[in-house]
Amino acid sequence: MKRLSCRQKQKCIQIVTEDIKKQIRETINNLAKKGVLNTDNFSRIISRGDDIISWGDNITSRDENILSVLNKTIEERFVEMAAMVVNRVKLIPGAEVLELDKIDVGENAVEIIKDYYNRNVHHGGHDFYIQREILSTKRTKVSVGKLIMGGTFTEIFGGLSSDIKSLCLTHLQVIKFLQEHTKWLFMKGYGTFFLLKDGNKFFVLRVYFDDIGYMLIEHDEVTDDNFAEWPAGHCRIVFQQQVIAN
């Protein structure tokens, strides 16, 4: 394992400083909007800029606390990113980035889903859930992670992104994943979770296998009232990472 070069270290510093600049910009805009910062006190503030946080021999206990919290937060975030951990999910080496080809949806989309289910999935005598609105999709990157901290569906997917729509796949994309990336499915425990959006609702498709090895698929709606907690180490999560421009 090689150590980072000076240029690579500088790049890490740049990532942090750009983010801090963004946050400070938002703070300044809010203070200016409230009138706390104005043209009357601008010169006085600029002349006392060094008083915002004291450094060196003049540092106060309050400033030490601010810097300590800031450093600890930055360190934890870098450790988290280095370990490929996003909230409750740790990315699986080799499956950090997988690709799904674009899908052009025709009139037979529902029949394709039904045909796959009938051929590959043990239905147990019940009807399968099929997404109502199935859209065409561009080539897409997805990631596979394992749950390292238990949680509800809301906690798991909400921890991956504040915009959970960005994590969703379509029903046909899930089937394409099952066909092309079978080796990344979790063959035991509670299986593998895929997030779908149907109208204004979100659903999780749970793909798992029984003791004989038959594939089963169930679905659950993602709501704040769904308190079922899924334990760490017993399932995997597949989620959209980004759409690839053609």
N, C-alpha and C positions, 0 to 999 in steps of 0.2 A: 504494500500500500504506500503510494507516494504522497509526500506532503504537498499542500497547495503552494503554488507559486505566488509571488507578490501580486501579480496581475489578477490571479484568481481570487485572492483575498480582497483586493480592491473592488472586484465585481460584487462580492458578498456585501461589502460595506455600502456600495452604491445602491443595492437592492433595499437595504434598510433605510438609508438616508432619503431615498425617493419616496418611500412610504411615509416616513416621518414628515417630510415636506408637505405631502398631500394632507395629512391630518392637521398640521399647523395651519395650512391654507384654509381649511374648513373652519378651524377655530377663529382665525382672524376675520373671516367673512361673517361669521355669526356675531362676533363682538362689534364689528363695524355696523352690521344691520341693526343691532340693539342700541347703537349710539355710544357704547362704552368707549370705543376707539373713534376719535373724530379729529378734524383738522385743528381744533383748539389744543388738544393734548398730544398731538402727533410728535412734535419736536421734543417734548419732555420725555416721552416714551423712548424715542430713539436715543436720546442722550443717556438714558439709564438702562440700555439694553442688556448690559452685563449683569444687572440685578435680577433678571428672570431666573437664572440658575447661577449660583456662585461657584467658582472653581478654585482649585489650589488652596492656599492658606486661608482664604476667606469663606470656604465652604461651610454651610450651616448643617445642622442635623436634619432639617427639613429637606434640603437639597440632596443630602446623602441618601435619604429615603427615596426620593424621586429617581435618582440615578440608579440606586440598587434595584428598584422595581423594574425600571426600564431595561437594565442589563440582564436581569433574570428572565424577563419576558422574551427578549431577543434570543438569549441562549436556549431557552426551552423550545422556541419556534424552530431554530436551526437544527436542534437535536431531533425534533419531530419530523422535519422535512428530510433529514439525512436517513432516518429510519423508515421513510416512506409511510409514515403514519398520518392519517387524517381523522382526527377526533377518535371515534371508536373503531375505525377500520385501518388495518395495515395492509398495504398492497403486497401482493404475492410476487416474489421474484420470477421474472419470465412472463408475467401476465400484467405488468404495469401498463403496457400499451398494446392492445390488440385491435385489429381493424375489421370492420364489417363493410362489405361492398355496398354500393348504392342499390336501392330497391325501387323499381318503378311499379307502382300498384295498379293492377288491372281490375276488371270486374270480378275476377275469380279469386280475389284475395281471401275471402272467407273460406272458400272451398280448399285453398292451399293449406290454411290453418287446420281445418277439419281433417283433411287427408293426412297431414303429419300426425295429428293426435291419434287418429284411428290406427295408423301404422305403428306408432312408437310408444304411445302412452297408455298405461293401464287406467281405464276410466272408472272402474268400480261401480258401474251402473248409473253414474250421474252425468249430467250434461256439463260440457266444458264451458268455461267463461271465454268469450271471444270479444276483443275490443271492438266497439261499435264504429269508431271512425279510424280507419287505417290509412295513413298518409304515405306518399312516396318519401324516401329519405336519401340524403346524399351519403357518400362514403364517410364513415364515422369511426372515431377512435373510442374504445371502451377500456375500462380497467376492471381488474378482478382483485378483490381484497377479502381478507378474513376478519371476522368480528373478534376484536381483542378486549372489548368491554361490552357487557350486556346492555340491552336497551330495547325500547319499543321501536316500531317502524318510524315514527315521527322523530325520535331521538337519533336513530341510525342515519336516516337520509337527510334530516335537517342538519346533522353535524357535518355532512359532506359538502353541503352548499346551502347558502341562504335562499337560493333560487332552485328549489327541487325540480322544477320543470326541466332545467338544464341537464338533469341526471337521467331523464326518462328515455326509454326505448319504446319502439312500437312492437306490436305482437309479432309481426313478420321478422323484425330484427332479432327478437328473442329466439325465434325458430332458427334463423340463420346462425346465431351463436351456438345453439344446441347441435346444429349440423356440422359446423366448422371448427368449434373449439370445445369439443366434448371433454377433452382431458382436463379442462379447468373447472369442471363441475365438481361439487363436493358430493362424493358418493355415499357419505354416511351422515349421521346426525339429522339436522333439519333441512339440509340441502342448500340450494343456491337461490338467492333472491334477485328479482328483476323488478324495477319500478316502471309502471305504465301510467299514462294520463288518459282518462276517458271523459271527455266533456270537462266539467269542473271538478271531477273527482280523480283521486289517485288510487291505484291498486298495486299490490305486490303479487307477482307470480312467484310461487315457491315450487321449485323443481327439486324433487328428492327421489330416493330409491328405496324400495322395500327390501326385506331380507333376502328375497330371491333374486333381486336385481332389476325388477320391473320399475320403469320410470313412472312417477306420478306427478301431477301438476295440480296445485290448489291456488286459490286467489283470496286475498284479504284486502278490504278497503283500508286505506291509511287515513285515520281520523284521530283527533285528540282524545276521543273516547275509547280508542282501541288500546287498552293498557297491557296487552300481552307482551311480556318481555322475553326477548330471545337471548339465550346465554352465550357468553363468549366461547369461542373455540368449536362451536357446533354448526356454523353456517358460513357461507360465502356471499359476497355482495358483488353484483355486476352492474356497473353504472356508466353512463355516457361521459366521456371525457371532453370531446370536442368534435365538431363537424369539420371534415377536411374539405377545403375548397377544391373544386374540380379544375 
